[in-house]
């Protein structure tokens, strides 16, 4: 059995797997058939699951619900009160659990506070979604997205800094990594 921390006010259902050194804080609820990796952190008032898979090193800030249909890879950051959906056309009086759409957050992406992720999209590796943005279509790796609906306004590196490409078509980030745009996608060199 793994060693993780759950605050005494948190509730962990049966049939849950939680990795080493993960922390689950006040008033959070992990529902059944959910898998959470190692070294994750869930702020207060989070609901995770059921049937959700979360990788290692994921940081989930306060007031976030991660619904069935959402899959999160390693090292993803979810800002306070950001929102996921799982049905395109919800109605209180119609059951649509068989219509949940998959939402995939790729390794290292970050979602800003109060952003909304409409179900059925993939957010690429290391993409950065600005606070309050509404994502309703797939996001390229390393893309910087802002607005309602969100539009791409630039590119970011693994460090999260905006990339500035020189005349040679290469951007050098503050951490020394080099990037180029190849076939309309940013690639690390």
Secondary structure, DSSP 4 states (H G I P E B T S, - for coil): ----EE-TT-EE-SS-EE-TT-EE-TT-EE-TT-EE-SS-EE-SS-EE-SS-EE-SS-EE-SS-EE-TTEEE-TT-EE-TT-EE---SS-BTTB--GGGPPPEEE-TT-EE-TT-EE-TT-EE-TT-EEPTT-EE-S-B-TTEEEETTTTEEEEEB-TTSPBP---TTSEEE-TTS-EEEEETTEEEE-
